[in-house]
Amino acid sequence: MEDLVEKISFNKSNYQMKRTLSIISSILLLGCSNPHAFVLNDSEKNKYFVLEKINYAFEKDQIGNSPFIVIDGNPFNYNKKQDTILLPLKKSDILSVDFLNKNSSRIIYNEKENDGAIIITTKIQKR
């Protein structure tokens, strides 16, 4: 029984280590070419929820390196010189994450916002 508990514990920690290394390596490998690393103010398990979606949208050429971010209709300003941007949300707060391509974001938000847009809708929208 002890061997089984040790094996399960080892497999769980091995999985967590692989996942963490995978996320870190993807950030490092894609760092210069990918958009900023947008992370949530959440647990380690949920911290990279939005980042995975953003990286996918970037790979599909929907957004550029410094996309415009809108949370519940309000622009989220961030320092575009920083590599990692902390979003003031938890995964449990998020209802949806949508993307506007570069052309659509130019039309809707204005000419200078030309790297696409990330539209985040929360479950409890502040008014």
CNS distance restraints for C-alpha pairs under 8 A (distance, minus, plus):
assign (resid   1 and name CA) (resid   5 and name CA) 6.39 0.50 0.50
assign (resid   2 and name CA) (resid   6 and name CA) 6.19 0.50 0.50
assign (resid   3 and name CA) (resid   7 and name CA) 6.05 0.50 0.50
assign (resid   4 and name CA) (resid   8 and name CA) 6.15 0.50 0.50
assign (resid   5 and name CA) (resid   9 and name CA) 6.05 0.50 0.50
assign (resid   6 and name CA) (resid  10 and name CA) 5.95 0.50 0.50
assign (resid   7 and name CA) (resid  11 and name CA) 6.11 0.50 0.50
assign (resid   8 and name CA) (resid  12 and name CA) 6.15 0.50 0.50
assign (resid   9 and name CA) (resid  13 and name CA) 6.20 0.50 0.50
assign (resid  10 and name CA) (resid  14 and name CA) 5.86 0.50 0.50
assign (resid  11 and name CA) (resid  15 and name CA) 6.04 0.50 0.50
assign (resid  12 and name CA) (resid  16 and name CA) 6.27 0.50 0.50
assign (resid  13 and name CA) (resid  17 and name CA) 6.05 0.50 0.50
assign (resid  14 and name CA) (resid  18 and name CA) 6.14 0.50 0.50
assign (resid  15 and name CA) (resid  19 and name CA) 6.12 0.50 0.50
assign (resid  16 and name CA) (resid  20 and name CA) 6.10 0.50 0.50
assign (resid  17 and name CA) (resid  21 and name CA) 6.03 0.50 0.50
assign (resid  18 and name CA) (resid  22 and name CA) 5.96 0.50 0.50
assign (resid  19 and name CA) (resid  23 and name CA) 6.25 0.50 0.50
assign (resid  20 and name CA) (resid  24 and name CA) 6.13 0.50 0.50
assign (resid  21 and name CA) (resid  25 and name CA) 5.85 0.50 0.50
assign (resid  22 and name CA) (resid  26 and name CA) 6.05 0.50 0.50
assign (resid  23 and name CA) (resid  27 and name CA) 6.22 0.50 0.50
assign (resid  24 and name CA) (resid  28 and name CA) 6.16 0.50 0.50
assign (resid  25 and name CA) (resid  29 and name CA) 5.77 0.50 0.50
assign (resid  26 and name CA) (resid  30 and name CA) 5.73 0.50 0.50
assign (resid  26 and name CA) (resid  31 and name CA) 7.64 0.50 0.50
assign (resid  27 and name CA) (resid  31 and name CA) 5.18 0.50 0.50
assign (resid  27 and name CA) (resid  37 and name CA) 7.22 0.50 0.50
assign (resid  30 and name CA) (resid  34 and name CA) 5.25 0.50 0.50
assign (resid  31 and name CA) (resid  35 and name CA) 7.49 0.50 0.50
assign (resid  31 and name CA) (resid  36 and name CA) 7.59 0.50 0.50
assign (resid  31 and name CA) (resid  83 and name CA) 7.88 0.50 0.50
assign (resid  33 and name CA) (resid  65 and name CA) 7.33 0.50 0.50
assign (resid  34 and name CA) (resid  55 and name CA) 7.03 0.50 0.50
assign (resid  34 and name CA) (resid  58 and name CA) 6.98 0.50 0.50
assign (resid  34 and name CA) (resid  64 and name CA) 7.90 0.50 0.50
assign (resid  34 and name CA) (resid  65 and name CA) 5.88 0.50 0.50
assign (resid  35 and name CA) (resid  54 and name CA) 7.81 0.50 0.50
assign (resid  35 and name CA) (resid  55 and name CA) 7.25 0.50 0.50
assign (resid  35 and name CA) (resid  58 and name CA) 7.11 0.50 0.50
assign (resid  35 and name CA) (resid  64 and name CA) 6.40 0.50 0.50
assign (resid  35 and name CA) (resid  65 and name CA) 3.72 0.50 0.50
assign (resid  35 and name CA) (resid  66 and name CA) 5.90 0.50 0.50
assign (resid  35 and name CA) (resid  67 and name CA) 7.66 0.50 0.50
assign (resid  36 and name CA) (resid  65 and name CA) 6.38 0.50 0.50
assign (resid  36 and name CA) (resid  66 and name CA) 6.66 0.50 0.50
assign (resid  36 and name CA) (resid  80 and name CA) 7.94 0.50 0.50
assign (resid  36 and name CA) (resid  82 and name CA) 7.50 0.50 0.50
assign (resid  36 and name CA) (resid  83 and name CA) 5.14 0.50 0.50
assign (resid  36 and name CA) (resid  84 and name CA) 5.80 0.50 0.50
assign (resid  36 and name CA) (resid  85 and name CA) 6.86 0.50 0.50
assign (resid  37 and name CA) (resid  51 and name CA) 6.16 0.50 0.50
assign (resid  37 and name CA) (resid  83 and name CA) 6.11 0.50 0.50
assign (resid  37 and name CA) (resid  84 and name CA) 4.60 0.50 0.50
assign (resid  37 and name CA) (resid  85 and name CA) 6.03 0.50 0.50
assign (resid  38 and name CA) (resid  48 and name CA) 7.64 0.50 0.50
assign (resid  38 and name CA) (resid  50 and name CA) 6.76 0.50 0.50
assign (resid  38 and name CA) (resid  51 and name CA) 5.42 0.50 0.50
assign (resid  38 and name CA) (resid  84 and name CA) 5.92 0.50 0.50
assign (resid  38 and name CA) (resid  85 and name CA) 4.78 0.50 0.50
assign (resid  38 and name CA) (resid  86 and name CA) 5.98 0.50 0.50
assign (resid  38 and name CA) (resid  87 and name CA) 6.58 0.50 0.50
assign (resid  39 and name CA) (resid  47 and name CA) 5.48 0.50 0.50
assign (resid  39 and name CA) (resid  48 and name CA) 5.38 0.50 0.50
assign (resid  39 and name CA) (resid  49 and name CA) 7.52 0.50 0.50
assign (resid  39 and name CA) (resid  50 and name CA) 6.61 0.50 0.50
assign (resid  39 and name CA) (resid  51 and name CA) 6.13 0.50 0.50
assign (resid  39 and name CA) (resid  84 and name CA) 7.20 0.50 0.50
assign (resid  39 and name CA) (resid  85 and name CA) 6.23 0.50 0.50
assign (resid  39 and name CA) (resid  86 and name CA) 5.11 0.50 0.50
assign (resid  39 and name CA) (resid  87 and name CA) 5.94 0.50 0.50
assign (resid  40 and name CA) (resid  46 and name CA) 7.34 0.50 0.50
assign (resid  40 and name CA) (resid  47 and name CA) 4.73 0.50 0.50
assign (resid  40 and name CA) (resid  48 and name CA) 6.56 0.50 0.50
assign (resid  40 and name CA) (resid  49 and name CA) 7.44 0.50 0.50
assign (resid  40 and name CA) (resid  50 and name CA) 7.22 0.50 0.50
assign (resid  40 and name CA) (resid  86 and name CA) 5.81 0.50 0.50
assign (resid  40 and name CA) (resid  87 and name CA) 5.01 0.50 0.50
assign (resid  40 and name CA) (resid  88 and name CA) 6.54 0.50 0.50
assign (resid  40 and name CA) (resid  89 and name CA) 5.57 0.50 0.50
assign (resid  40 and name CA) (resid  90 and name CA) 5.68 0.50 0.50
assign (resid  40 and name CA) (resid  91 and name CA) 7.13 0.50 0.50
assign (resid  41 and name CA) (resid  47 and name CA) 6.49 0.50 0.50
assign (resid  41 and name CA) (resid  86 and name CA) 6.43 0.50 0.50
assign (resid  41 and name CA) (resid  87 and name CA) 6.20 0.50 0.50
assign (resid  41 and name CA) (resid  88 and name CA) 5.73 0.50 0.50
assign (resid  41 and name CA) (resid  89 and name CA) 5.56 0.50 0.50
assign (resid  41 and name CA) (resid  90 and name CA) 5.60 0.50 0.50
assign (resid  42 and name CA) (resid  46 and name CA) 5.92 0.50 0.50
assign (resid  42 and name CA) (resid  47 and name CA) 5.12 0.50 0.50
assign (resid  42 and name CA) (resid  89 and name CA) 7.31 0.50 0.50
assign (resid  42 and name CA) (resid  90 and name CA) 5.04 0.50 0.50
assign (resid  42 and name CA) (resid  91 and name CA) 7.00 0.50 0.50
assign (resid  43 and name CA) (resid  47 and name CA) 5.65 0.50 0.50
assign (resid  44 and name CA) (resid  48 and name CA) 7.69 0.50 0.50
assign (resid  46 and name CA) (resid  90 and name CA) 7.59 0.50 0.50
assign (resid  46 and name CA) (resid  91 and name CA) 6.13 0.50 0.50
assign (resid  47 and name CA) (resid  90 and name CA) 7.73 0.50 0.50
assign (resid  47 and name CA) (resid  91 and name CA) 7.63 0.50 0.50
assign (resid  48 and name CA) (resid  52 and name CA) 6.31 0.50 0.50
assign (resid  49 and name CA) (resid  53 and name CA) 6.99 0.50 0.50
assign (resid  49 and name CA) (resid  91 and name CA) 6.85 0.50 0.50
assign (resid  50 and name CA) (resid  54 and name CA) 6.15 0.50 0.50
assign (resid  50 and name CA) (resid  97 and name CA) 7.65 0.50 0.50
assign (resid  51 and name CA) (resid  55 and name CA) 6.03 0.50 0.50
assign (resid  52 and name CA) (resid  56 and name CA) 6.33 0.50 0.50
assign (resid  53 and name CA) (resid  57 and name CA) 6.31 0.50 0.50
assign (resid  53 and name CA) (resid  97 and name CA) 7.89 0.50 0.50
assign (resid  54 and name CA) (resid  58 and name CA) 6.08 0.50 0.50
assign (resid  54 and name CA) (resid 118 and name CA) 7.99 0.50 0.50
assign (resid  55 and name CA) (resid  59 and name CA) 6.16 0.50 0.50
assign (resid  56 and name CA) (resid  60 and name CA) 6.35 0.50 0.50
assign (resid  57 and name CA) (resid  61 and name CA) 6.33 0.50 0.50
assign (resid  57 and name CA) (resid  62 and name CA) 5.31 0.50 0.50
assign (resid  57 and name CA) (resid  63 and name CA) 6.23 0.50 0.50
assign (resid  57 and name CA) (resid  99 and name CA) 7.38 0.50 0.50
assign (resid  58 and name CA) (resid  62 and name CA) 5.71 0.50 0.50
assign (resid  58 and name CA) (resid  63 and name CA) 5.12 0.50 0.50
assign (resid  58 and name CA) (resid  64 and name CA) 6.27 0.50 0.50
assign (resid  58 and name CA) (resid  65 and name CA) 7.79 0.50 0.50
assign (resid  61 and name CA) (resid 101 and name CA) 7.75 0.50 0.50
assign (resid  62 and name CA) (resid  99 and name CA) 7.05 0.50 0.50
assign (resid  62 and name CA) (resid 100 and name CA) 6.76 0.50 0.50
assign (resid  62 and name CA) (resid 101 and name CA) 4.48 0.50 0.50
assign (resid  62 and name CA) (resid 102 and name CA) 6.58 0.50 0.50
assign (resid  62 and name CA) (resid 116 and name CA) 6.58 0.50 0.50
assign (resid  63 and name CA) (resid  67 and name CA) 6.14 0.50 0.50
assign (resid  63 and name CA) (resid  99 and name CA) 7.48 0.50 0.50
assign (resid  63 and name CA) (resid 100 and name CA) 7.30 0.50 0.50
assign (resid  63 and name CA) (resid 101 and name CA) 5.66 0.50 0.50
assign (resid  63 and name CA) (resid 102 and name CA) 6.05 0.50 0.50
assign (resid  63 and name CA) (resid 115 and name CA) 5.43 0.50 0.50
assign (resid  63 and name CA) (resid 116 and name CA) 4.43 0.50 0.50
assign (resid  63 and name CA) (resid 117 and name CA) 6.61 0.50 0.50
assign (resid  64 and name CA) (resid 102 and name CA) 7.46 0.50 0.50
assign (resid  64 and name CA) (resid 114 and name CA) 7.98 0.50 0.50
assign (resid  64 and name CA) (resid 115 and name CA) 4.35 0.50 0.50
assign (resid  64 and name CA) (resid 116 and name CA) 6.13 0.50 0.50
assign (resid  65 and name CA) (resid 115 and name CA) 6.60 0.50 0.50
assign (resid  66 and name CA) (resid  80 and name CA) 6.53 0.50 0.50
assign (resid  66 and name CA) (resid 115 and name CA) 5.82 0.50 0.50
assign (resid  67 and name CA) (resid 113 and name CA) 7.45 0.50 0.50
assign (resid  67 and name CA) (resid 114 and name CA) 7.61 0.50 0.50
assign (resid  67 and name CA) (resid 115 and name CA) 4.72 0.50 0.50
assign (resid  67 and name CA) (resid 116 and name CA) 5.03 0.50 0.50
assign (resid  67 and name CA) (resid 117 and name CA) 4.99 0.50 0.50
assign (resid  67 and name CA) (resid 118 and name CA) 6.58 0.50 0.50
assign (resid  68 and name CA) (resid  75 and name CA) 7.47 0.50 0.50
assign (resid  68 and name CA) (resid  76 and name CA) 7.67 0.50 0.50
assign (resid  68 and name CA) (resid 105 and name CA) 7.96 0.50 0.50
assign (resid  68 and name CA) (resid 113 and name CA) 6.28 0.50 0.50
assign (resid  68 and name CA) (resid 115 and name CA) 6.88 0.50 0.50
assign (resid  68 and name CA) (resid 116 and name CA) 6.22 0.50 0.50
assign (resid  68 and name CA) (resid 117 and name CA) 4.43 0.50 0.50
assign (resid  68 and name CA) (resid 118 and name CA) 6.19 0.50 0.50
assign (resid  69 and name CA) (resid  75 and name CA) 5.81 0.50 0.50
assign (resid  69 and name CA) (resid  76 and name CA) 5.33 0.50 0.50
assign (resid  69 and name CA) (resid  77 and name CA) 7.43 0.50 0.50
assign (resid  69 and name CA) (resid 117 and name CA) 5.62 0.50 0.50
assign (resid  69 and name CA) (resid 118 and name CA) 4.82 0.50 0.50
assign (resid  69 and name CA) (resid 119 and name CA) 6.14 0.50 0.50
assign (resid  69 and name CA) (resid 120 and name CA) 7.64 0.50 0.50
assign (resid  70 and name CA) (resid  74 and name CA) 5.23 0.50 0.50
assign (resid  70 and name CA) (resid  75 and name CA) 4.40 0.50 0.50
assign (resid  70 and name CA) (resid  76 and name CA) 5.65 0.50 0.50
assign (resid  70 and name CA) (resid 117 and name CA) 7.33 0.50 0.50
assign (resid  70 and name CA) (resid 118 and name CA) 6.19 0.50 0.50
assign (resid  70 and name CA) (resid 119 and name CA) 4.93 0.50 0.50
assign (resid  70 and name CA) (resid 120 and name CA) 6.10 0.50 0.50
assign (resid  71 and name CA) (resid  75 and name CA) 6.34 0.50 0.50
assign (resid  71 and name CA) (resid  76 and name CA) 6.52 0.50 0.50
assign (resid  71 and name CA) (resid 119 and name CA) 6.16 0.50 0.50
assign (resid  71 and name CA) (resid 120 and name CA) 4.77 0.50 0.50
assign (resid  71 and name CA) (resid 121 and name CA) 5.97 0.50 0.50
assign (resid  71 and name CA) (resid 122 and name CA) 7.46 0.50 0.50
assign (resid  72 and name CA) (resid 119 and name CA) 7.66 0.50 0.50
assign (resid  72 and name CA) (resid 120 and name CA) 6.25 0.50 0.50
assign (resid  72 and name CA) (resid 121 and name CA) 5.00 0.50 0.50
assign (resid  72 and name CA) (resid 122 and name CA) 6.43 0.50 0.50
assign (resid  72 and name CA) (resid 125 and name CA) 6.08 0.50 0.50
assign (resid  72 and name CA) (resid 126 and name CA) 7.50 0.50 0.50
assign (resid  73 and name CA) (resid 119 and name CA) 7.89 0.50 0.50
assign (resid  73 and name CA) (resid 121 and name CA) 7.97 0.50 0.50
assign (resid  78 and name CA) (resid  85 and name CA) 7.08 0.50 0.50
assign (resid  79 and name CA) (resid  85 and name CA) 7.87 0.50 0.50
assign (resid  89 and name CA) (resid  93 and name CA) 6.28 0.50 0.50
assign (resid  89 and name CA) (resid  94 and name CA) 7.47 0.50 0.50
assign (resid  90 and name CA) (resid  94 and name CA) 6.99 0.50 0.50
assign (resid  93 and name CA) (resid 122 and name CA) 5.36 0.50 0.50
assign (resid  93 and name CA) (resid 123 and name CA) 5.56 0.50 0.50
assign (resid  93 and name CA) (resid 124 and name CA) 7.02 0.50 0.50
assign (resid  94 and name CA) (resid 120 and name CA) 7.07 0.50 0.50
assign (resid  94 and name CA) (resid 121 and name CA) 6.11 0.50 0.50
assign (resid  94 and name CA) (resid 122 and name CA) 4.31 0.50 0.50
assign (resid  94 and name CA) (resid 123 and name CA) 5.88 0.50 0.50
assign (resid  95 and name CA) (resid 120 and name CA) 7.64 0.50 0.50
assign (resid  95 and name CA) (resid 121 and name CA) 5.47 0.50 0.50
assign (resid  95 and name CA) (resid 122 and name CA) 4.82 0.50 0.50
assign (resid  95 and name CA) (resid 123 and name CA) 5.19 0.50 0.50
assign (resid  96 and name CA) (resid 120 and name CA) 5.84 0.50 0.50
assign (resid  96 and name CA) (resid 121 and name CA) 5.21 0.50 0.50
assign (resid  96 and name CA) (resid 122 and name CA) 6.88 0.50 0.50
assign (resid  97 and name CA) (resid 118 and name CA) 6.93 0.50 0.50
assign (resid  97 and name CA) (resid 119 and name CA) 5.75 0.50 0.50
assign (resid  97 and name CA) (resid 120 and name CA) 4.63 0.50 0.50
assign (resid  97 and name CA) (resid 121 and name CA) 6.51 0.50 0.50
assign (resid  98 and name CA) (resid 118 and name CA) 5.88 0.50 0.50
assign (resid  98 and name CA) (resid 119 and name CA) 4.97 0.50 0.50
assign (resid  98 and name CA) (resid 120 and name CA) 6.40 0.50 0.50
assign (resid  99 and name CA) (resid 116 and name CA) 7.27 0.50 0.50
assign (resid  99 and name CA) (resid 117 and name CA) 5.60 0.50 0.50
assign (resid  99 and name CA) (resid 118 and name CA) 4.70 0.50 0.50
assign (resid  99 and name CA) (resid 119 and name CA) 5.84 0.50 0.50
assign (resid 100 and name CA) (resid 104 and name CA) 5.79 0.50 0.50
assign (resid 100 and name CA) (resid 105 and name CA) 5.72 0.50 0.50
assign (resid 100 and name CA) (resid 116 and name CA) 5.46 0.50 0.50
assign (resid 100 and name CA) (resid 117 and name CA) 4.95 0.50 0.50
assign (resid 100 and name CA) (resid 118 and name CA) 6.53 0.50 0.50
assign (resid 100 and name CA) (resid 119 and name CA) 7.58 0.50 0.50
assign (resid 101 and name CA) (resid 105 and name CA) 6.21 0.50 0.50
assign (resid 101 and name CA) (resid 115 and name CA) 7.68 0.50 0.50
assign (resid 101 and name CA) (resid 116 and name CA) 4.71 0.50 0.50
assign (resid 101 and name CA) (resid 117 and name CA) 6.71 0.50 0.50
assign (resid 102 and name CA) (resid 106 and name CA) 6.33 0.50 0.50
assign (resid 102 and name CA) (resid 114 and name CA) 5.25 0.50 0.50
assign (resid 102 and name CA) (resid 115 and name CA) 5.18 0.50 0.50
assign (resid 102 and name CA) (resid 116 and name CA) 3.88 0.50 0.50
assign (resid 102 and name CA) (resid 117 and name CA) 7.26 0.50 0.50
assign (resid 103 and name CA) (resid 107 and name CA) 6.47 0.50 0.50
assign (resid 103 and name CA) (resid 114 and name CA) 6.97 0.50 0.50
assign (resid 103 and name CA) (resid 116 and name CA) 7.18 0.50 0.50
assign (resid 104 and name CA) (resid 108 and name CA) 6.14 0.50 0.50
assign (resid 104 and name CA) (resid 116 and name CA) 7.30 0.50 0.50
assign (resid 105 and name CA) (resid 109 and name CA) 5.55 0.50 0.50
assign (resid 105 and name CA) (resid 110 and name CA) 7.11 0.50 0.50
assign (resid 105 and name CA) (resid 113 and name CA) 6.49 0.50 0.50
assign (resid 105 and name CA) (resid 114 and name CA) 6.46 0.50 0.50
assign (resid 105 and name CA) (resid 115 and name CA) 7.67 0.50 0.50
assign (resid 105 and name CA) (resid 116 and name CA) 5.24 0.50 0.50
assign (resid 105 and name CA) (resid 117 and name CA) 5.81 0.50 0.50
assign (resid 106 and name CA) (resid 110 and name CA) 4.84 0.50 0.50
assign (resid 106 and name CA) (resid 111 and name CA) 4.81 0.50 0.50
assign (resid 106 and name CA) (resid 112 and name CA) 6.95 0.50 0.50
assign (resid 106 and name CA) (resid 113 and name CA) 5.62 0.50 0.50
assign (resid 106 and name CA) (resid 114 and name CA) 5.37 0.50 0.50
assign (resid 106 and name CA) (resid 116 and name CA) 7.52 0.50 0.50
assign (resid 107 and name CA) (resid 111 and name CA) 6.92 0.50 0.50
assign (resid 109 and name CA) (resid 113 and name CA) 6.58 0.50 0.50
assign (resid 113 and name CA) (resid 117 and name CA) 7.97 0.50 0.50
assign (resid 121 and name CA) (resid 125 and name CA) 7.54 0.50 0.50
